[in-house]
Amino acid sequence: MSAAVIGAPVGAPPRRRWARLLLRVLLAAVVCLLAWFACVAVRIVHQGNVDEAGQADAIVVFGAAEYSGHPSPVLRARLDHAYDLYSAKLAPIVITTGGAAWDPQFTEGGVGHDYLLKKGIPDHALIAETHAVNTEESADRVAVILRANGLKNCIAVSDPVHVFRIKKMLLADGIDTRTSPRQKFQGRWYEAVWRVTREAVAYMAWHVGL
């Protein structure tokens, strides 16, 4: 009978055990990330299908593209929805948001302001935010505008896929927020999936500070 080797390693080598442990940690992280993504996606769809419009201090229209001083179809739909809310006397002030894009002569907020002015909302009831370059900046600047005017809550108007992130950002800035999407989810299912996926990733990146 051969003698046992003193000090021989028992079980898998340490390097292999560490590799297995690292793989398990990575798999657990991926599962958690996917679960979080799924939860966010469900909440985005739910928020986009709910109209929370009610009495508020202001209506906030989040910007979209404008073309040489004219609102794009998407922006026009948001503005028309905000006009309907204002006409229903849900709020005395409408705030339009968005800075300049490729054409520095015009801003999304300014174009929105002028469009609503022409539709009949008086100038004293309109405020244009014209410097924000993304949703987070718009939310931050809107919060400053609201507080500066003694306003504490608002109705946020945008596309259905967008309102969940907007609401979370405004709430983070201390603004009590209701959302009113310009419409419910429409279009082909795979287009909706892509939009929700992109929005979920954008929200998750903002949530972790990226």
FIKOLZA-1660 file (N, C-alpha, C; in steps of 0.1 Angstrom, whole numbers, plus 5000, padded with zeros to 4 digits):
% residues 210
   i   px   py   pz ch aa at
   1 5009 4988 5000  A  M  N
   1 5000 5000 5000  A  M CA
   1 5009 5012 5000  A  M  C
   2 5006 5022 4991  A  S  N
   2 5014 5034 4990  A  S CA
   2 5010 5043 5001  A  S  C
   3 5020 5051 5006  A  A  N
   3 5018 5060 5017  A  A CA
   3 5011 5073 5011  A  A  C
   4 5002 5079 5020  A  A  N
   4 4995 5091 5016  A  A CA
   4 5005 5102 5015  A  A  C
   5 5003 5111 5006  A  V  N
   5 5011 5123 5004  A  V CA
   5 5007 5134 5014  A  V  C
   6 5016 5137 5023  A  I  N
   6 5013 5147 5033  A  I CA
   6 5012 5161 5027  A  I  C
   7 5001 5168 5031  A  G  N
   7 4999 5182 5026  A  G CA
   7 4993 5183 5012  A  G  C
   8 4988 5172 5006  A  A  N
   8 4982 5172 4993  A  A CA
   8 4968 5180 4994  A  A  C
   9 4965 5188 4984  A  P  N
   9 4953 5196 4984  A  P CA
   9 4940 5188 4984  A  P  C
  10 4930 5192 4991  A  V  N
  10 4918 5184 4992  A  V CA
  10 4907 5192 4983  A  V  C
  11 4900 5184 4974  A  G  N
  11 4890 5191 4966  A  G CA
  11 4896 5199 4955  A  G  C
  12 4888 5208 4949  A  A  N
  12 4893 5216 4938  A  A CA
  12 4904 5226 4942  A  A  C
  13 4913 5229 4933  A  P  N
  13 4923 5239 4936  A  P CA
  13 4917 5252 4940  A  P  C
  14 4924 5260 4948  A  P  N
  14 4918 5273 4952  A  P CA
  14 4914 5282 4941  A  P  C
  15 4923 5283 4930  A  R  N
  15 4920 5291 4919  A  R CA
  15 4906 5287 4912  A  R  C
  16 4904 5274 4911  A  R  N
  16 4892 5270 4905  A  R CA
  16 4880 5273 4913  A  R  C
  17 4881 5272 4927  A  R  N
  17 4870 5275 4936  A  R CA
  17 4866 5290 4935  A  R  C
  18 4877 5298 4934  A  W  N
  18 4874 5313 4933  A  W CA
  18 4867 5316 4919  A  W  C
  19 4871 5309 4909  A  A  N
  19 4865 5311 4896  A  A CA
  19 4850 5307 4896  A  A  C
  20 4847 5296 4903  A  R  N
  20 4833 5292 4904  A  R CA
  20 4825 5302 4912  A  R  C
  21 4831 5307 4923  A  L  N
  21 4824 5316 4932  A  L CA
  21 4822 5329 4924  A  L  C
  22 4832 5334 4916  A  L  N
  22 4830 5346 4908  A  L CA
  22 4819 5344 4898  A  L  C
  23 4818 5332 4892  A  L  N
  23 4808 5330 4882  A  L CA
  23 4794 5330 4888  A  L  C
  24 4793 5324 4900  A  R  N
  24 4780 5325 4907  A  R CA
  24 4776 5339 4910  A  R  C
  25 4785 5347 4915  A  V  N
  25 4782 5361 4918  A  V CA
  25 4778 5368 4906  A  V  C
  26 4785 5366 4895  A  L  N
  26 4781 5373 4882  A  L CA
  26 4767 5369 4878  A  L  C
  27 4765 5356 4878  A  L  N
  27 4751 5351 4874  A  L CA
  27 4740 5357 4883  A  L  C
  28 4743 5358 4896  A  A  N
  28 4733 5364 4905  A  A CA
  28 4731 5378 4902  A  A  C
  29 4742 5385 4899  A  A  N
  29 4741 5400 4895  A  A CA
  29 4733 5401 4883  A  A  C
  30 4735 5393 4873  A  V  N
  30 4727 5394 4860  A  V CA
  30 4713 5391 4862  A  V  C
  31 4710 5381 4871  A  V  N
  31 4696 5378 4874  A  V CA
  31 4689 5390 4881  A  V  C
  32 4696 5396 4890  A  C  N
  32 4690 5407 4897  A  C CA
  32 4688 5419 4888  A  C  C
  33 4698 5421 4879  A  L  N
  33 4697 5432 4869  A  L CA
  33 4685 5430 4860  A  L  C
  34 4683 5418 4855  A  L  N
  34 4672 5415 4846  A  L CA
  34 4659 5416 4854  A  L  C
  35 4658 5412 4866  A  A  N
  35 4646 5413 4874  A  A CA
  35 4642 5428 4876  A  A  C
  36 4653 5436 4879  A  W  N
  36 4650 5450 4881  A  W CA
  36 4645 5456 4867  A  W  C
  37 4652 5453 4856  A  F  N
  37 4648 5458 4843  A  F CA
  37 4633 5454 4841  A  F  C
  38 4629 5442 4843  A  A  N
  38 4615 5437 4841  A  A CA
  38 4606 5445 4849  A  A  C
  39 4609 5448 4862  A  C  N
  39 4601 5455 4871  A  C CA
  39 4599 5470 4866  A  C  C
  40 4610 5476 4861  A  V  N
  40 4609 5489 4856  A  V CA
  40 4601 5490 4843  A  V  C
  41 4603 5480 4835  A  A  N
  41 4595 5480 4822  A  A CA
  41 4580 5479 4825  A  A  C
  42 4576 5471 4834  A  V  N
  42 4562 5469 4838  A  V CA
  42 4557 5482 4843  A  V  C
  43 4564 5489 4851  A  R  N
  43 4560 5502 4857  A  R CA
  43 4559 5513 4847  A  R  C
  44 4568 5512 4837  A  I  N
  44 4567 5522 4826  A  I CA
  44 4555 5520 4818  A  I  C
  45 4551 5508 4815  A  V  N
  45 4539 5505 4807  A  V CA
  45 4527 5509 4815  A  V  C
  46 4527 5506 4828  A  H  N
  46 4515 5509 4836  A  H CA
  46 4513 5525 4837  A  H  C
  47 4524 5532 4840  A  Q  N
  47 4523 5546 4841  A  Q CA
  47 4519 5553 4828  A  Q  C
  48 4523 5547 4817  A  G  N
  48 4520 5553 4804  A  G CA
  48 4505 5550 4800  A  G  C
  49 4498 5541 4807  A  N  N
  49 4484 5538 4804  A  N CA
  49 4475 5544 4814  A  N  C
  50 4480 5553 4823  A  V  N
  50 4472 5559 4833  A  V CA
  50 4472 5574 4832  A  V  C
  51 4461 5580 4832  A  D  N
  51 4460 5595 4831  A  D CA
  51 4456 5600 4845  A  D  C
  52 4466 5606 4852  A  E  N
  52 4464 5611 4866  A  E CA
  52 4460 5626 4866  A  E  C
  53 4456 5632 4855  A  A  N
  53 4453 5646 4855  A  A CA
  53 4442 5650 4865  A  A  C
  54 4445 5660 4872  A  G  N
  54 4436 5666 4882  A  G CA
  54 4441 5680 4885  A  G  C
  55 4434 5686 4895  A  Q  N
  55 4438 5700 4898  A  Q CA
  55 4453 5701 4902  A  Q  C
  56 4460 5711 4897  A  A  N
  56 4474 5712 4899  A  A CA
  56 4478 5727 4898  A  A  C
  57 4490 5730 4902  A  D  N
  57 4495 5744 4901  A  D CA
  57 4500 5747 4887  A  D  C
  58 4504 5737 4880  A  A  N
  58 4509 5740 4866  A  A CA
  58 4509 5727 4858  A  A  C
  59 4509 5729 4845  A  I  N
  59 4510 5719 4835  A  I CA
  59 4524 5720 4829  A  I  C
  60 4531 5709 4828  A  V  N
  60 4545 5710 4823  A  V CA
  60 4545 5701 4810  A  V  C
  61 4549 5707 4799  A  V  N
  61 4550 5700 4786  A  V CA
  61 4565 5697 4783  A  V  C
  62 4569 5685 4783  A  F  N
  62 4582 5681 4781  A  F CA
  62 4585 5682 4765  A  F  C
  63 4596 5688 4762  A  G  N
  63 4599 5691 4748  A  G CA
  63 4601 5679 4739  A  G  C
  64 4600 5681 4726  A  A  N
  64 4604 5671 4716  A  A CA
  64 4608 5680 4704  A  A  C
  65 4611 5674 4693  A  A  N
  65 4618 5681 4682  A  A CA
  65 4609 5692 4676  A  A  C
  66 4616 5702 4672  A  E  N
  66 4609 5713 4664  A  E CA
  66 4617 5715 4651  A  E  C
  67 4610 5720 4641  A  Y  N
  67 4616 5722 4628  A  Y CA
  67 4614 5736 4623  A  Y  C
  68 4625 5744 4624  A  S  N
  68 4626 5758 4620  A  S CA
  68 4614 5766 4626  A  S  C
  69 4612 5764 4639  A  G  N
  69 4602 5772 4646  A  G CA
  69 4588 5766 4646  A  G  C
  70 4587 5754 4641  A  H  N
  70 4574 5747 4640  A  H CA
  70 4575 5734 4648  A  H  C
  71 4565 5731 4657  A  P  N
  71 4566 5718 4664  A  P CA
  71 4565 5706 4655  A  P  C
  72 4572 5696 4659  A  S  N
  72 4571 5683 4652  A  S CA
  72 4557 5677 4655  A  S  C
  73 4553 5667 4648  A  P  N
  73 4540 5661 4651  A  P CA
  73 4539 5656 4666  A  P  C
  74 4551 5651 4671  A  V  N
  74 4551 5646 4685  A  V CA
  74 4549 5657 4694  A  V  C
  75 4557 5668 4692  A  L  N
  75 4556 5680 4701  A  L CA
  75 4542 5686 4700  A  L  C
  76 4537 5687 4688  A  R  N
  76 4524 5693 4686  A  R CA
  76 4513 5685 4694  A  R  C
  77 4514 5672 4694  A  A  N
  77 4504 5664 4701  A  A CA
  77 4505 5666 4716  A  A  C
  78 4517 5667 4721  A  R  N
  78 4519 5670 4735  A  R CA
  78 4513 5684 4739  A  R  C
  79 4516 5694 4730  A  L  N
  79 4511 5707 4733  A  L CA
  79 4496 5708 4732  A  L  C
  80 4490 5701 4722  A  D  N
  80 4475 5701 4721  A  D CA
  80 4469 5694 4733  A  D  C
  81 4475 5684 4739  A  H  N
  81 4470 5678 4751  A  H CA
  81 4471 5687 4763  A  H  C
  82 4482 5694 4764  A  A  N
  82 4484 5704 4774  A  A CA
  82 4473 5715 4773  A  A  C
  83 4471 5719 4761  A  Y  N
  83 4460 5729 4759  A  Y CA
  83 4447 5724 4763  A  Y  C
  84 4443 5712 4761  A  D  N
  84 4431 5706 4765  A  D CA
  84 4430 5706 4780  A  D  C
  85 4441 5703 4787  A  L  N
  85 4441 5703 4802  A  L CA
  85 4439 5717 4807  A  L  C
  86 4446 5726 4801  A  Y  N
  86 4445 5740 4805  A  Y CA
  86 4430 5745 4803  A  Y  C
  87 4424 5742 4791  A  S  N
  87 4411 5746 4788  A  S CA
  87 4401 5740 4798  A  S  C
  88 4404 5728 4803  A  A  N
  88 4396 5722 4814  A  A CA
  88 4398 5728 4827  A  A  C
  89 4406 5738 4828  A  K  N
  89 4409 5746 4840  A  K CA
  89 4415 5737 4851  A  K  C
  90 4424 5728 4847  A  L  N
  90 4431 5720 4857  A  L CA
  90 4443 5727 4863  A  L  C
  91 4448 5737 4856  A  A  N
  91 4459 5744 4861  A  A CA
  91 4460 5758 4855  A  A  C
  92 4464 5768 4862  A  P  N
  92 4465 5782 4856  A  P CA
  92 4477 5785 4848  A  P  C
  93 4487 5777 4848  A  I  N
  93 4500 5780 4842  A  I CA
  93 4504 5767 4834  A  I  C
  94 4510 5770 4822  A  V  N
  94 4516 5760 4814  A  V CA
  94 4531 5763 4812  A  V  C
  95 4539 5753 4815  A  I  N
  95 4554 5755 4813  A  I CA
  95 4558 5746 4801  A  I  C
  96 4565 5751 4792  A  T  N
  96 4571 5744 4781  A  T CA
  96 4586 5742 4783  A  T  C
  97 4591 5731 4779  A  T  N
  97 4605 5729 4782  A  T CA
  97 4613 5725 4769  A  T  C
  98 4626 5727 4770  A  G  N
  98 4635 5722 4759  A  G CA
  98 4644 5733 4753  A  G  C
  99 4656 5730 4752  A  G  N
  99 4666 5739 4745  A  G CA
  99 4666 5738 4730  A  G  C
 100 4677 5744 4725  A  A  N
 100 4679 5743 4710  A  A CA
 100 4686 5731 4706  A  A  C
 101 4683 5726 4694  A  A  N
 101 4690 5714 4689  A  A CA
 101 4699 5719 4678  A  A  C
 102 4697 5714 4666  A  W  N
 102 4706 5718 4654  A  W CA
 102 4704 5732 4650  A  W  C
 103 4693 5738 4653  A  D  N
 103 4690 5752 4648  A  D CA
 103 4690 5761 4661  A  D  C
 104 4701 5769 4663  A  P  N
 104 4702 5777 4675  A  P CA
 104 4692 5789 4675  A  P  C
 105 4685 5791 4664  A  Q  N
 105 4675 5802 4664  A  Q CA
 105 4662 5799 4672  A  Q  C
 106 4660 5786 4673  A  F  N
 106 4647 5782 4680  A  F CA
 106 4650 5772 4691  A  F  C
 107 4642 5772 4701  A  T  N
 107 4642 5762 4711  A  T CA
 107 4629 5754 4712  A  T  C
 108 4629 5742 4718  A  E  N
 108 4617 5735 4719  A  E CA
 108 4607 5742 4729  A  E  C
 109 4613 5747 4740  A  G  N
 109 4604 5755 4749  A  G CA
 109 4598 5767 4743  A  G  C
 110 4607 5774 4735  A  G  N
 110 4602 5787 4729  A  G CA
 110 4591 5784 4718  A  G  C
 111 4593 5774 4710  A  V  N
 111 4584 5770 4700  A  V CA
 111 4571 5765 4707  A  V  C
 112 4572 5758 4717  A  G  N
 112 4560 5753 4724  A  G CA
 112 4552 5765 4730  A  G  C
 113 4559 5775 4736  A  H  N
 113 4553 5787 4741  A  H CA
 113 4545 5794 4730  A  H  C
 114 4552 5796 4719  A  D  N
 114 4545 5804 4708  A  D CA
 114 4533 5797 4702  A  D  C
 115 4534 5783 4701  A  Y  N
 115 4523 5775 4696  A  Y CA
 115 4511 5777 4705  A  Y  C
 116 4513 5776 4718  A  L  N
 116 4502 5777 4728  A  L CA
 116 4496 5791 4728  A  L  C
 117 4505 5801 4726  A  L  N
 117 4501 5814 4726  A  L CA
 117 4491 5817 4714  A  L  C
 118 4495 5811 4703  A  K  N
 118 4486 5813 4691  A  K CA
 118 4473 5805 4693  A  K  C
 119 4473 5794 4701  A  K  N
 119 4461 5787 4703  A  K CA
 119 4451 5794 4713  A  K  C
 120 4456 5804 4720  A  G  N
 120 4447 5812 4728  A  G CA
 120 4451 5812 4743  A  G  C
 121 4462 5805 4747  A  I  N
 121 4466 5807 4761  A  I CA
 121 4473 5820 4763  A  I  C
 122 4469 5828 4772  A  P  N
 122 4475 5841 4774  A  P CA
 122 4489 5841 4778  A  P  C
 123 4497 5851 4774  A  D  N
 123 4511 5851 4777  A  D CA
 123 4515 5850 4792  A  D  C
 124 4506 5856 4800  A  H  N
 124 4509 5856 4815  A  H CA
 124 4507 5842 4821  A  H  C
 125 4501 5833 4813  A  A  N
 125 4499 5819 4818  A  A CA
 125 4509 5809 4812  A  A  C
 126 4519 5815 4805  A  L  N
 126 4529 5806 4798  A  L CA
 126 4543 5809 4804  A  L  C
 127 4550 5799 4806  A  I  N
 127 4565 5800 4810  A  I CA
 127 4572 5791 4801  A  I  C
 128 4583 5796 4795  A  A  N
 128 4591 5787 4786  A  A CA
 128 4605 5785 4793  A  A  C
 129 4608 5772 4794  A  E  N
 129 4622 5768 4798  A  E CA
 129 4629 5765 4785  A  E  C
 130 4641 5771 4783  A  T  N
 130 4647 5770 4769  A  T CA
 130 4661 5766 4769  A  T  C
 131 4666 5760 4780  A  H  N
 131 4680 5757 4781  A  H CA
 131 4683 5742 4783  A  H  C
 132 4674 5734 4787  A  A  N
 132 4676 5720 4790  A  A CA
 132 4679 5712 4778  A  A  C
 133 4688 5703 4779  A  V  N
 133 4692 5695 4767  A  V CA
 133 4687 5680 4768  A  V  C
 134 4682 5677 4780  A  N  N
 134 4677 5663 4781  A  N CA
 134 4666 5663 4792  A  N  C
 135 4660 5651 4794  A  T  N
 135 4649 5650 4804  A  T CA
 135 4653 5654 4818  A  T  C
 136 4664 5650 4822  A  E  N
 136 4669 5652 4836  A  E CA
 136 4671 5667 4838  A  E  C
 137 4677 5674 4829  A  E  N
 137 4679 5689 4830  A  E CA
 137 4665 5696 4829  A  E  C
 138 4656 5691 4821  A  S  N
 138 4643 5697 4821  A  S CA
 138 4636 5696 4834  A  S  C
 139 4636 5684 4840  A  A  N
 139 4630 5682 4853  A  A CA
 139 4636 5691 4864  A  A  C
 140 4649 5692 4864  A  D  N
 140 4656 5700 4874  A  D CA
 140 4653 5715 4872  A  D  C
 141 4652 5720 4860  A  R  N
 141 4649 5734 4857  A  R CA
 141 4635 5737 4860  A  R  C
 142 4626 5728 4857  A  V  N
 142 4612 5729 4860  A  V CA
 142 4610 5730 4875  A  V  C
 143 4617 5722 4882  A  A  N
 143 4615 5723 4897  A  A CA
 143 4619 5736 4902  A  A  C
 144 4630 5742 4897  A  V  N
 144 4635 5755 4901  A  V CA
 144 4624 5766 4897  A  V  C
 145 4618 5765 4885  A  I  N
 145 4608 5774 4881  A  I CA
 145 4596 5774 4890  A  I  C
 146 4592 5761 4893  A  L  N
 146 4580 5760 4901  A  L CA
 146 4582 5766 4915  A  L  C
 147 4593 5762 4921  A  R  N
 147 4596 5768 4935  A  R CA
 147 4597 5783 4934  A  R  C
 148 4603 5788 4924  A  A  N
 148 4605 5803 4923  A  A CA
 148 4592 5810 4922  A  A  C
 149 4582 5803 4917  A  N  N
 149 4569 5809 4915  A  N CA
 149 4559 5804 4926  A  N  C
 150 4564 5798 4936  A  G  N
 150 4555 5794 4948  A  G CA
 150 4546 5782 4944  A  G  C
 151 4550 5774 4934  A  L  N
 151 4541 5763 4929  A  L CA
 151 4547 5750 4935  A  L  C
 152 4538 5741 4939  A  K  N
 152 4543 5729 4946  A  K CA
 152 4540 5716 4938  A  K  C
 153 4531 5716 4928  A  N  N
 153 4528 5704 4921  A  N CA
 153 4525 5707 4907  A  N  C
 154 4525 5696 4899  A  C  N
 154 4522 5698 4884  A  C CA
 154 4517 5686 4878  A  C  C
 155 4512 5688 4866  A  I  N
 155 4508 5677 4857  A  I CA
 155 4518 5676 4846  A  I  C
 156 4525 5665 4845  A  A  N
 156 4536 5664 4835  A  A CA
 156 4530 5657 4822  A  A  C
 157 4532 5664 4811  A  V  N
 157 4527 5659 4798  A  V CA
 157 4538 5654 4789  A  V  C
 158 4537 5642 4784  A  S  N
 158 4547 5637 4774  A  S CA
 158 4541 5625 4768  A  S  C
 159 4550 5617 4761  A  D  N
 159 4545 5604 4755  A  D CA
 159 4544 5594 4766  A  D  C
 160 4536 5584 4764  A  P  N
 160 4533 5574 4775  A  P CA
 160 4546 5567 4780  A  P  C
 161 4555 5564 4771  A  V  N
 161 4567 5557 4775  A  V CA
 161 4576 5566 4783  A  V  C
 162 4574 5579 4783  A  H  N
 162 4583 5589 4789  A  H CA
 162 4579 5593 4803  A  H  C
 163 4566 5592 4806  A  V  N
 163 4561 5598 4818  A  V CA
 163 4566 5592 4831  A  V  C
 164 4569 5579 4831  A  F  N
 164 4574 5572 4843  A  F CA
 164 4587 5579 4848  A  F  C
 165 4596 5580 4839  A  R  N
 165 4609 5586 4842  A  R CA
 165 4608 5601 4846  A  R  C
 166 4599 5608 4839  A  I  N
 166 4597 5622 4843  A  I CA
 166 4592 5623 4857  A  I  C
 167 4582 5615 4860  A  K  N
 167 4576 5616 4874  A  K CA
 167 4586 5613 4884  A  K  C
 168 4594 5603 4882  A  K  N
 168 4605 5599 4892  A  K CA
 168 4615 5611 4894  A  K  C
 169 4618 5617 4883  A  M  N
 169 4628 5628 4884  A  M CA
 169 4622 5640 4891  A  M  C
 170 4610 5644 4888  A  L  N
 170 4604 5655 4895  A  L CA
 170 4601 5652 4909  A  L  C
 171 4597 5640 4912  A  L  N
 171 4596 5636 4927  A  L CA
 171 4609 5637 4934  A  L  C
 172 4620 5633 4927  A  A  N
 172 4633 5634 4933  A  A CA
 172 4637 5649 4936  A  A  C
 173 4631 5658 4928  A  D  N
 173 4634 5672 4930  A  D CA
 173 4624 5679 4940  A  D  C
 174 4616 5670 4946  A  G  N
 174 4606 5676 4956  A  G CA
 174 4593 5681 4950  A  G  C
 175 4590 5678 4938  A  I  N
 175 4578 5683 4932  A  I CA
 175 4567 5672 4931  A  I  C
 176 4556 5674 4938  A  D  N
 176 4545 5665 4937  A  D CA
 176 4540 5664 4923  A  D  C
 177 4540 5653 4916  A  T  N
 177 4538 5652 4902  A  T CA
 177 4527 5642 4898  A  T  C
 178 4518 5646 4890  A  R  N
 178 4509 5637 4883  A  R CA
 178 4513 5636 4868  A  R  C
 179 4510 5625 4862  A  T  N
 179 4513 5625 4847  A  T CA
 179 4500 5623 4839  A  T  C
 180 4501 5629 4827  A  S  N
 180 4490 5628 4817  A  S CA
 180 4496 5626 4803  A  S  C
 181 4498 5613 4799  A  P  N
 181 4504 5610 4786  A  P CA
 181 4495 5615 4775  A  P  C
 182 4501 5620 4764  A  R  N
 182 4493 5625 4753  A  R CA
 182 4484 5615 4746  A  R  C
 183 4487 5602 4748  A  Q  N
 183 4479 5591 4743  A  Q CA
 183 4484 5578 4750  A  Q  C
 184 4477 5568 4748  A  K  N
 184 4481 5555 4753  A  K CA
 184 4490 5548 4743  A  K  C
 185 4497 5537 4747  A  F  N
 185 4506 5530 4739  A  F CA
 185 4499 5526 4726  A  F  C
 186 4506 5530 4715  A  Q  N
 186 4501 5526 4701  A  Q CA
 186 4512 5521 4693  A  Q  C
 187 4509 5516 4681  A  G  N
 187 4519 5512 4671  A  G CA
 187 4521 5497 4672  A  G  C
 188 4531 5493 4665  A  R  N
 188 4535 5478 4664  A  R CA
 188 4541 5474 4677  A  R  C
 189 4539 5462 4681  A  W  N
 189 4543 5457 4694  A  W CA
 189 4558 5457 4696  A  W  C
 190 4566 5454 4685  A  Y  N
 190 4580 5454 4686  A  Y CA
 190 4586 5468 4687  A  Y  C
 191 4579 5478 4681  A  E  N
 191 4583 5492 4683  A  E CA
 191 4581 5496 4698  A  E  C
 192 4570 5492 4703  A  A  N
 192 4567 5495 4718  A  A CA
 192 4577 5489 4727  A  A  C
 193 4581 5476 4723  A  V  N
 193 4591 5469 4731  A  V CA
 193 4604 5476 4731  A  V  C
 194 4608 5481 4719  A  W  N
 194 4621 5488 4718  A  W CA
 194 4620 5501 4726  A  W  C
 195 4609 5509 4725  A  R  N
 195 4608 5521 4732  A  R CA
 195 4609 5519 4747  A  R  C
 196 4602 5509 4752  A  V  N
 196 4601 5506 4766  A  V CA
 196 4615 5502 4771  A  V  C
 197 4622 5493 4763  A  T  N
 197 4635 5489 4766  A  T CA
 197 4645 5501 4768  A  T  C
 198 4645 5509 4758  A  R  N
 198 4654 5521 4758  A  R CA
 198 4651 5530 4770  A  R  C
 199 4638 5532 4773  A  E  N
 199 4634 5540 4784  A  E CA
 199 4638 5534 4798  A  E  C
 200 4636 5521 4799  A  A  N
 200 4640 5514 4811  A  A CA
 200 4655 5515 4814  A  A  C
 201 4663 5514 4803  A  V  N
 201 4677 5515 4805  A  V CA
 201 4681 5529 4809  A  V  C
 202 4674 5539 4803  A  A  N
 202 4677 5553 4806  A  A CA
 202 4673 5556 4821  A  A  C
 203 4662 5551 4825  A  Y  N
 203 4658 5553 4839  A  Y CA
 203 4668 5546 4849  A  Y  C
 204 4672 5534 4846  A  M  N
 204 4681 5527 4855  A  M CA
 204 4694 5534 4855  A  M  C
 205 4699 5539 4844  A  A  N
 205 4712 5547 4844  A  A CA
 205 4711 5559 4852  A  A  C
 206 4699 5566 4851  A  W  N
 206 4697 5578 4860  A  W CA
 206 4697 5574 4874  A  W  C
 207 4690 5563 4877  A  H  N
 207 4688 5559 4891  A  H CA
 207 4701 5556 4898  A  H  C
 208 4710 5551 4891  A  V  N
 208 4723 5547 4897  A  V CA
 208 4734 5558 4895  A  V  C
 209 4729 5569 4889  A  G  N
 209 4738 5581 4888  A  G CA
 209 4747 5581 4876  A  G  C
 210 4744 5574 4866  A  L  N
 210 4753 5574 4854  A  L CA
 210 4749 5585 4844  A  L  C
% end
